[in-house]
Amino acid sequence: MSCCDLSLNHFFLTDSNFITGDLSEQIKQVTKENHVRAENTELMLSFQRGQVTLQQYKLLLCSLYEIYQALEEEMDRNCNHPGVAPIYFPTELARLEAIEKDLEFFFGQDWREKIIVPAATKRYCHRLRQIGKENPEFLIAHAYTRYLGDLSGGQVLGRIAQKSMSLKSSEGLSFFAFPGVSSPNLFKQLYRSRMNSVELTEEERNGVLEEAIMAFEFNIQVFEDLQKMLGNIENKPQTCSTHSTSVKMLFKDGTLIKRTPLLRMVLAIFVALATVSMGIYAL
């Protein structure tokens, strides 16, 4: 099922059993199933197990850059809209500058030339720009899903990432830091209070709830697409000394190189043969 097919009716939210409560609580209830699915994607499980790889994280950063660029540009453009103004906290929450700093750390000063994102990321960004023009109040759902999710797990995931990738310092992990937020719990209370104060018609509220479901689905699709992009190439070149030159062809300065379908097939066969010959499994 595509994101466009999602609706509240699909989740059995009819007039007779429609959930009640503040908007933040309603979003939490309607996205409960999606939240669980997002946490159980292979990429998120890697974080939870403390097994996130450098290539996983670098590809994730590329997609986060595109997503937050679209989100924050639309938030900035609609900052005076009655549905956006109450939850507009650029000083406390903006992620784009932090992500740019991380990308430069991992890819170098020419990191913009090395950005690679899957189709799911492009669909996500297209949707953000679409609602920014047509239904700015729907940005509530995406901002709430992304910002509060990142704020909630930021410190823990940052430590996991640092340990998993054997980073000696917090450089490259700026995305997880929120220096403008002294108390995440208190700030989240403030954010929910502001969000709940937004005046919405019944139609607009239902639209925001459906958009929240879509936001989770977009994120799930991004995670799944990123994992597909990685495929078998996370085998570390140094573990296969007899094939190191060929394996390094997959990367240039640590960056995943775009490949044609034929080349992807050839590389997949090569990695499979290398895996069998060396008696190791692809990560």
Contacts in CASP RR format, 6 or more apart in sequence:
PFRMAT RR
TARGET T0000
AUTHOR 0000-0000-0000
METHOD contacts of the structure
MODEL  1
MSCCDLSLNHFFLTDSNFITGDLSEQIKQVTKENHVRAENTELMLSFQRG
QVTLQQYKLLLCSLYEIYQALEEEMDRNCNHPGVAPIYFPTELARLEAIE
KDLEFFFGQDWREKIIVPAATKRYCHRLRQIGKENPEFLIAHAYTRYLGD
LSGGQVLGRIAQKSMSLKSSEGLSFFAFPGVSSPNLFKQLYRSRMNSVEL
TEEERNGVLEEAIMAFEFNIQVFEDLQKMLGNIENKPQTCSTHSTSVKML
FKDGTLIKRTPLLRMVLAIFVALATVSMGIYAL
3 123 0 8 1.000
3 127 0 8 1.000
3 214 0 8 1.000
3 217 0 8 1.000
3 218 0 8 1.000
3 221 0 8 1.000
6 210 0 8 1.000
6 213 0 8 1.000
6 214 0 8 1.000
6 217 0 8 1.000
7 210 0 8 1.000
8 30 0 8 1.000
8 206 0 8 1.000
8 209 0 8 1.000
8 210 0 8 1.000
8 213 0 8 1.000
11 30 0 8 1.000
11 33 0 8 1.000
11 213 0 8 1.000
13 19 0 8 1.000
13 30 0 8 1.000
13 209 0 8 1.000
19 25 0 8 1.000
19 26 0 8 1.000
19 29 0 8 1.000
19 30 0 8 1.000
20 26 0 8 1.000
22 192 0 8 1.000
22 196 0 8 1.000
23 140 0 8 1.000
23 195 0 8 1.000
23 196 0 8 1.000
23 198 0 8 1.000
23 200 0 8 1.000
23 205 0 8 1.000
23 208 0 8 1.000
24 144 0 8 1.000
24 192 0 8 1.000
24 195 0 8 1.000
24 196 0 8 1.000
26 205 0 8 1.000
26 209 0 8 1.000
27 141 0 8 1.000
27 144 0 8 1.000
27 145 0 8 1.000
27 208 0 8 1.000
27 209 0 8 1.000
27 212 0 8 1.000
30 209 0 8 1.000
30 212 0 8 1.000
30 213 0 8 1.000
31 145 0 8 1.000
31 212 0 8 1.000
31 213 0 8 1.000
31 215 0 8 1.000
31 216 0 8 1.000
34 213 0 8 1.000
34 216 0 8 1.000
34 217 0 8 1.000
34 220 0 8 1.000
35 216 0 8 1.000
37 216 0 8 1.000
37 220 0 8 1.000
38 44 0 8 1.000
38 216 0 8 1.000
38 219 0 8 1.000
38 220 0 8 1.000
38 223 0 8 1.000
39 45 0 8 1.000
39 48 0 8 1.000
41 220 0 8 1.000
41 223 0 8 1.000
41 224 0 8 1.000
41 227 0 8 1.000
42 223 0 8 1.000
42 224 0 8 1.000
42 227 0 8 1.000
43 52 0 8 1.000
43 56 0 8 1.000
43 60 0 8 1.000
43 223 0 8 1.000
43 224 0 8 1.000
43 226 0 8 1.000
43 227 0 8 1.000
44 223 0 8 1.000
46 52 0 8 1.000
46 53 0 8 1.000
46 56 0 8 1.000
46 164 0 8 1.000
47 157 0 8 1.000
47 160 0 8 1.000
47 161 0 8 1.000
47 164 0 8 1.000
48 160 0 8 1.000
50 160 0 8 1.000
50 163 0 8 1.000
50 164 0 8 1.000
51 164 0 8 1.000
52 160 0 8 1.000
52 161 0 8 1.000
52 164 0 8 1.000
52 165 0 8 1.000
53 164 0 8 1.000
53 165 0 8 1.000
53 234 0 8 1.000
53 283 0 8 1.000
54 106 0 8 1.000
54 165 0 8 1.000
55 230 0 8 1.000
55 233 0 8 1.000
55 234 0 8 1.000
55 256 0 8 1.000
56 226 0 8 1.000
56 227 0 8 1.000
56 230 0 8 1.000
56 234 0 8 1.000
57 161 0 8 1.000
57 165 0 8 1.000
58 106 0 8 1.000
58 107 0 8 1.000
58 254 0 8 1.000
58 255 0 8 1.000
58 256 0 8 1.000
59 116 0 8 1.000
59 226 0 8 1.000
59 229 0 8 1.000
59 230 0 8 1.000
59 256 0 8 1.000
60 226 0 8 1.000
61 99 0 8 1.000
61 102 0 8 1.000
61 103 0 8 1.000
61 106 0 8 1.000
61 175 0 8 1.000
62 103 0 8 1.000
62 115 0 8 1.000
62 116 0 8 1.000
62 117 0 8 1.000
62 121 0 8 1.000
63 117 0 8 1.000
63 118 0 8 1.000
63 121 0 8 1.000
63 222 0 8 1.000
63 226 0 8 1.000
64 95 0 8 1.000
64 99 0 8 1.000
64 175 0 8 1.000
65 96 0 8 1.000
65 99 0 8 1.000
65 100 0 8 1.000
65 103 0 8 1.000
65 115 0 8 1.000
66 115 0 8 1.000
66 117 0 8 1.000
66 121 0 8 1.000
66 122 0 8 1.000
66 124 0 8 1.000
66 125 0 8 1.000
67 121 0 8 1.000
67 124 0 8 1.000
67 125 0 8 1.000
67 128 0 8 1.000
67 146 0 8 1.000
67 222 0 8 1.000
68 95 0 8 1.000
68 96 0 8 1.000
68 99 0 8 1.000
68 146 0 8 1.000
69 96 0 8 1.000
69 125 0 8 1.000
70 124 0 8 1.000
70 125 0 8 1.000
70 128 0 8 1.000
70 129 0 8 1.000
71 128 0 8 1.000
71 139 0 8 1.000
71 142 0 8 1.000
71 143 0 8 1.000
71 146 0 8 1.000
72 90 0 8 1.000
72 94 0 8 1.000
72 95 0 8 1.000
72 96 0 8 1.000
73 129 0 8 1.000
74 128 0 8 1.000
74 129 0 8 1.000
74 131 0 8 1.000
74 132 0 8 1.000
74 136 0 8 1.000
74 139 0 8 1.000
75 84 0 8 1.000
75 88 0 8 1.000
75 90 0 8 1.000
75 139 0 8 1.000
75 143 0 8 1.000
76 90 0 8 1.000
77 132 0 8 1.000
78 84 0 8 1.000
78 132 0 8 1.000
78 136 0 8 1.000
78 139 0 8 1.000
79 85 0 8 1.000
79 88 0 8 1.000
79 90 0 8 1.000
81 136 0 8 1.000
81 137 0 8 1.000
82 137 0 8 1.000
82 198 0 8 1.000
82 199 0 8 1.000
83 136 0 8 1.000
83 137 0 8 1.000
83 139 0 8 1.000
83 140 0 8 1.000
83 198 0 8 1.000
83 200 0 8 1.000
84 136 0 8 1.000
84 137 0 8 1.000
84 139 0 8 1.000
84 140 0 8 1.000
86 194 0 8 1.000
86 195 0 8 1.000
86 197 0 8 1.000
86 198 0 8 1.000
87 140 0 8 1.000
87 143 0 8 1.000
87 144 0 8 1.000
87 191 0 8 1.000
87 194 0 8 1.000
87 195 0 8 1.000
87 198 0 8 1.000
89 147 0 8 1.000
89 191 0 8 1.000
91 180 0 8 1.000
92 178 0 8 1.000
92 180 0 8 1.000
92 181 0 8 1.000
92 187 0 8 1.000
93 147 0 8 1.000
93 151 0 8 1.000
93 178 0 8 1.000
93 181 0 8 1.000
95 147 0 8 1.000
95 150 0 8 1.000
95 175 0 8 1.000
98 174 0 8 1.000
98 175 0 8 1.000
98 177 0 8 1.000
99 174 0 8 1.000
99 175 0 8 1.000
100 111 0 8 1.000
101 172 0 8 1.000
101 174 0 8 1.000
102 172 0 8 1.000
102 173 0 8 1.000
102 174 0 8 1.000
102 175 0 8 1.000
103 111 0 8 1.000
103 115 0 8 1.000
104 111 0 8 1.000
105 171 0 8 1.000
105 172 0 8 1.000
106 172 0 8 1.000
107 114 0 8 1.000
107 253 0 8 1.000
107 254 0 8 1.000
107 255 0 8 1.000
108 253 0 8 1.000
114 253 0 8 1.000
114 255 0 8 1.000
116 229 0 8 1.000
116 255 0 8 1.000
116 256 0 8 1.000
116 258 0 8 1.000
118 222 0 8 1.000
118 225 0 8 1.000
118 226 0 8 1.000
118 228 0 8 1.000
118 229 0 8 1.000
119 225 0 8 1.000
120 218 0 8 1.000
120 221 0 8 1.000
120 222 0 8 1.000
120 224 0 8 1.000
120 225 0 8 1.000
121 222 0 8 1.000
121 225 0 8 1.000
123 218 0 8 1.000
123 221 0 8 1.000
124 218 0 8 1.000
124 219 0 8 1.000
124 221 0 8 1.000
124 222 0 8 1.000
127 214 0 8 1.000
127 218 0 8 1.000
128 139 0 8 1.000
128 142 0 8 1.000
131 138 0 8 1.000
131 139 0 8 1.000
131 142 0 8 1.000
131 211 0 8 1.000
132 138 0 8 1.000
132 139 0 8 1.000
135 207 0 8 1.000
137 198 0 8 1.000
137 200 0 8 1.000
137 204 0 8 1.000
137 208 0 8 1.000
138 207 0 8 1.000
138 208 0 8 1.000
138 211 0 8 1.000
140 195 0 8 1.000
140 198 0 8 1.000
140 208 0 8 1.000
140 211 0 8 1.000
141 208 0 8 1.000
141 209 0 8 1.000
141 211 0 8 1.000
141 212 0 8 1.000
141 214 0 8 1.000
141 215 0 8 1.000
142 211 0 8 1.000
142 215 0 8 1.000
144 191 0 8 1.000
144 195 0 8 1.000
144 212 0 8 1.000
145 212 0 8 1.000
145 215 0 8 1.000
145 216 0 8 1.000
145 219 0 8 1.000
146 215 0 8 1.000
147 191 0 8 1.000
148 188 0 8 1.000
148 191 0 8 1.000
150 175 0 8 1.000
150 176 0 8 1.000
151 178 0 8 1.000
151 181 0 8 1.000
151 184 0 8 1.000
151 187 0 8 1.000
151 188 0 8 1.000
152 184 0 8 1.000
152 188 0 8 1.000
153 176 0 8 1.000
154 176 0 8 1.000
154 177 0 8 1.000
154 178 0 8 1.000
155 176 0 8 1.000
155 184 0 8 1.000
157 176 0 8 1.000
158 173 0 8 1.000
158 176 0 8 1.000
161 167 0 8 1.000
161 173 0 8 1.000
161 176 0 8 1.000
162 170 0 8 1.000
162 173 0 8 1.000
167 173 0 8 1.000
170 177 0 8 1.000
178 184 0 8 1.000
181 187 0 8 1.000
200 208 0 8 1.000
229 256 0 8 1.000
231 268 0 8 1.000
231 282 0 8 1.000
232 268 0 8 1.000
232 271 0 8 1.000
232 272 0 8 1.000
232 275 0 8 1.000
232 282 0 8 1.000
233 250 0 8 1.000
233 256 0 8 1.000
233 267 0 8 1.000
233 271 0 8 1.000
234 282 0 8 1.000
234 283 0 8 1.000
235 247 0 8 1.000
235 271 0 8 1.000
235 274 0 8 1.000
235 275 0 8 1.000
235 280 0 8 1.000
235 282 0 8 1.000
235 283 0 8 1.000
237 243 0 8 1.000
237 244 0 8 1.000
237 247 0 8 1.000
237 248 0 8 1.000
237 251 0 8 1.000
238 244 0 8 1.000
239 278 0 8 1.000
239 280 0 8 1.000
240 247 0 8 1.000
240 274 0 8 1.000
240 278 0 8 1.000
243 270 0 8 1.000
243 274 0 8 1.000
246 270 0 8 1.000
247 271 0 8 1.000
247 274 0 8 1.000
249 257 0 8 1.000
250 256 0 8 1.000
250 257 0 8 1.000
250 267 0 8 1.000
251 257 0 8 1.000
259 267 0 8 1.000
271 282 0 8 1.000
275 281 0 8 1.000
275 282 0 8 1.000
END
